[in-house]
Structure formats: structure tokens, C-alpha cells
């Protein structure tokens, strides 16, 4: 994998990143602590008080997490 996009995400980080792809549903806010971790990794940003996925975050989603591939095997 390209080191630029090789992130070892935890399952919670992975699920939160996937949740940021679309609009936030009523009563379903992502975990703020995990969002902060994703922001620190450059995979999400806070814009007008709401978390949004970054282009790098989308690339990580497309490529997948190597840890998740190990679980699937």
C-alpha cells in the first residue's frame, strides 16, 4: 500500500469515517473523540461545527484498511 494512505484505523474509526460520507441522520452524531482522531490524521475536518470527510479520507475509504482486509481473510 502507498504509505501516504496506509492508515491502521480501529473499527470505530473506520465506522465513523464511513458515517461521514453522507448527511448526519437525526439523533446520530459521530463520536467526538473519534472524529478528533480522524481530524488529527487528516481524514476529516470540522467545518461550521460539523465533521466532514476530506479527500484523503475518501481515498482511505476506497483503498480500505489493511487491518480490515486481514479480518476478512
N, C-alpha and C positions, 0 to 999 in steps of 0.2 A: 504494500500500500504506500501511497505517497505520504511522506512524513508530514507534509503540510496539512493533510486532512485526516491523519490517523489519530483518532481520539478514542481512548478507552472509557466509554461512558458507562455509568452504572445503569441498571434497568430503570430506575426512577428518572435519571437524567434523560435517557432515551425516550421514555414515555412523555415527559414534559416537552422535549424538543418536538416530538410528533404532534403534541397538542397545540403547539404554537403555529402550526401550518395554517390553521383556519381561524375563523372568528371564535371568540370565547363564548361558550354557551352560558345561559342563565345559571347562576349558582355554581359554576365550575371554573374556579380560578386556579391557575397553576401554583404550585408550592413556591413561595417567595424565596426560600433558601436555595432551592434547586435552580430557580431562574437566575439568582445571583451567581451560581456556579457556572451556568451556561454563558452569562454575560462575561464573566472572567475568562472563559475560553474563547470568546469572540463569536459564539454561535447564536447569541441573542442580544438584543438591545432593549432598553426601556425608552419608549417614545410616547410622550404625553401621558405618562403614568401607566402605560400598558406594555407588556412584554411582546416583542416581535422577533421572529426568526430572521437571521442575517443571511446574505448569500452564501457565506461559508457554512452556516447551519444547514441550509438546503443541500449543499454538496455532501455534507456528512450524512444526511438522511438518505441521499441517493446511493452513496457508497456503502452505507451500513457500518455497523460497529464490528470489529474483528471478534470481540468477546461474544457478541450475539451469534455470529457465524459459528463459533465453537459450540455454543449451546444447541444450535440447530442440527449440528452434525451428530 
